[in-house]
């Protein structure tokens, strides 16, 4: 699952669409709080590096 989020974020950055998807990507991270062992942390790291 982390891999799909990472690929999506990488594509967003590659296309220069960060402003358009910033809010949605952040909400995805926020909604994963408490989901799985380390899942939220992994998505948070991906988000923080990209945005």
PyMOL commands that place a pseudoatom at each C-alpha (Angstrom):
pseudoatom trace, name=CA, resn=UNK, resi=1, chain=A, elem=C, hetatm=0, pos=[0.000, 0.000, 0.000]
pseudoatom trace, name=CA, resn=UNK, resi=2, chain=A, elem=C, hetatm=0, pos=[2.801, 2.409, 0.815]
pseudoatom trace, name=CA, resn=UNK, resi=3, chain=A, elem=C, hetatm=0, pos=[4.240, 1.739, -2.605]
pseudoatom trace, name=CA, resn=UNK, resi=4, chain=A, elem=C, hetatm=0, pos=[1.084, 2.838, -4.388]
pseudoatom trace, name=CA, resn=UNK, resi=5, chain=A, elem=C, hetatm=0, pos=[0.943, 6.072, -2.394]
pseudoatom trace, name=CA, resn=UNK, resi=6, chain=A, elem=C, hetatm=0, pos=[4.620, 6.673, -3.092]
pseudoatom trace, name=CA, resn=UNK, resi=7, chain=A, elem=C, hetatm=0, pos=[4.133, 6.123, -6.841]
pseudoatom trace, name=CA, resn=UNK, resi=8, chain=A, elem=C, hetatm=0, pos=[1.126, 8.445, -6.909]
pseudoatom trace, name=CA, resn=UNK, resi=9, chain=A, elem=C, hetatm=0, pos=[2.967, 11.190, -5.023]
pseudoatom trace, name=CA, resn=UNK, resi=10, chain=A, elem=C, hetatm=0, pos=[6.031, 10.795, -7.244]
pseudoatom trace, name=CA, resn=UNK, resi=11, chain=A, elem=C, hetatm=0, pos=[3.841, 11.189, -10.325]
pseudoatom trace, name=CA, resn=UNK, resi=12, chain=A, elem=C, hetatm=0, pos=[2.161, 14.270, -8.825]
pseudoatom trace, name=CA, resn=UNK, resi=13, chain=A, elem=C, hetatm=0, pos=[5.577, 15.826, -8.205]
pseudoatom trace, name=CA, resn=UNK, resi=14, chain=A, elem=C, hetatm=0, pos=[6.865, 14.822, -11.649]
pseudoatom trace, name=CA, resn=UNK, resi=15, chain=A, elem=C, hetatm=0, pos=[3.879, 16.517, -13.287]
pseudoatom trace, name=CA, resn=UNK, resi=16, chain=A, elem=C, hetatm=0, pos=[4.209, 19.618, -11.083]
pseudoatom trace, name=CA, resn=UNK, resi=17, chain=A, elem=C, hetatm=0, pos=[0.739, 19.174, -9.596]
pseudoatom trace, name=CA, resn=UNK, resi=18, chain=A, elem=C, hetatm=0, pos=[1.621, 19.518, -5.909]
pseudoatom trace, name=CA, resn=UNK, resi=19, chain=A, elem=C, hetatm=0, pos=[-0.675, 22.508, -5.351]
pseudoatom trace, name=CA, resn=UNK, resi=20, chain=A, elem=C, hetatm=0, pos=[-3.632, 20.644, -6.847]
pseudoatom trace, name=CA, resn=UNK, resi=21, chain=A, elem=C, hetatm=0, pos=[-3.146, 17.476, -4.769]
pseudoatom trace, name=CA, resn=UNK, resi=22, chain=A, elem=C, hetatm=0, pos=[-1.600, 18.809, -1.548]
pseudoatom trace, name=CA, resn=UNK, resi=23, chain=A, elem=C, hetatm=0, pos=[-4.842, 18.699, 0.445]
pseudoatom trace, name=CA, resn=UNK, resi=24, chain=A, elem=C, hetatm=0, pos=[-5.928, 15.272, -0.747]
pseudoatom trace, name=CA, resn=UNK, resi=25, chain=A, elem=C, hetatm=0, pos=[-2.532, 13.710, -0.119]
pseudoatom trace, name=CA, resn=UNK, resi=26, chain=A, elem=C, hetatm=0, pos=[-2.480, 15.214, 3.381]
pseudoatom trace, name=CA, resn=UNK, resi=27, chain=A, elem=C, hetatm=0, pos=[-5.979, 13.877, 4.135]
pseudoatom trace, name=CA, resn=UNK, resi=28, chain=A, elem=C, hetatm=0, pos=[-4.904, 10.396, 3.082]
pseudoatom trace, name=CA, resn=UNK, resi=29, chain=A, elem=C, hetatm=0, pos=[-2.043, 10.573, 5.579]
pseudoatom trace, name=CA, resn=UNK, resi=30, chain=A, elem=C, hetatm=0, pos=[-4.321, 11.910, 8.329]
pseudoatom trace, name=CA, resn=UNK, resi=31, chain=A, elem=C, hetatm=0, pos=[-6.945, 9.207, 7.721]
pseudoatom trace, name=CA, resn=UNK, resi=32, chain=A, elem=C, hetatm=0, pos=[-4.362, 6.430, 8.146]
pseudoatom trace, name=CA, resn=UNK, resi=33, chain=A, elem=C, hetatm=0, pos=[-3.567, 7.343, 11.743]
pseudoatom trace, name=CA, resn=UNK, resi=34, chain=A, elem=C, hetatm=0, pos=[-3.857, 4.158, 13.785]
pseudoatom trace, name=CA, resn=UNK, resi=35, chain=A, elem=C, hetatm=0, pos=[-3.891, 1.896, 10.717]
pseudoatom trace, name=CA, resn=UNK, resi=36, chain=A, elem=C, hetatm=0, pos=[-1.398, -0.933, 10.719]
pseudoatom trace, name=CA, resn=UNK, resi=37, chain=A, elem=C, hetatm=0, pos=[2.069, -1.085, 12.197]
pseudoatom trace, name=CA, resn=UNK, resi=38, chain=A, elem=C, hetatm=0, pos=[4.106, 1.786, 10.747]
pseudoatom trace, name=CA, resn=UNK, resi=39, chain=A, elem=C, hetatm=0, pos=[1.736, 2.415, 7.836]
pseudoatom trace, name=CA, resn=UNK, resi=40, chain=A, elem=C, hetatm=0, pos=[0.856, 5.961, 8.905]
pseudoatom trace, name=CA, resn=UNK, resi=41, chain=A, elem=C, hetatm=0, pos=[4.516, 6.737, 9.582]
pseudoatom trace, name=CA, resn=UNK, resi=42, chain=A, elem=C, hetatm=0, pos=[5.540, 5.515, 6.139]
pseudoatom trace, name=CA, resn=UNK, resi=43, chain=A, elem=C, hetatm=0, pos=[2.915, 7.659, 4.405]
pseudoatom trace, name=CA, resn=UNK, resi=44, chain=A, elem=C, hetatm=0, pos=[3.858, 10.640, 6.565]
pseudoatom trace, name=CA, resn=UNK, resi=45, chain=A, elem=C, hetatm=0, pos=[7.490, 10.288, 5.514]
pseudoatom trace, name=CA, resn=UNK, resi=46, chain=A, elem=C, hetatm=0, pos=[6.558, 10.100, 1.831]
pseudoatom trace, name=CA, resn=UNK, resi=47, chain=A, elem=C, hetatm=0, pos=[4.305, 13.152, 2.171]
pseudoatom trace, name=CA, resn=UNK, resi=48, chain=A, elem=C, hetatm=0, pos=[6.889, 15.176, 4.086]
pseudoatom trace, name=CA, resn=UNK, resi=49, chain=A, elem=C, hetatm=0, pos=[9.587, 14.486, 1.504]
pseudoatom trace, name=CA, resn=UNK, resi=50, chain=A, elem=C, hetatm=0, pos=[7.361, 15.463, -1.429]
pseudoatom trace, name=CA, resn=UNK, resi=51, chain=A, elem=C, hetatm=0, pos=[5.496, 18.457, -0.053]
for i in range(1, 51): cmd.bond("trace and resi %d" % i, "trace and resi %d" % (i + 1))
show_as sticks, trace
zoom trace
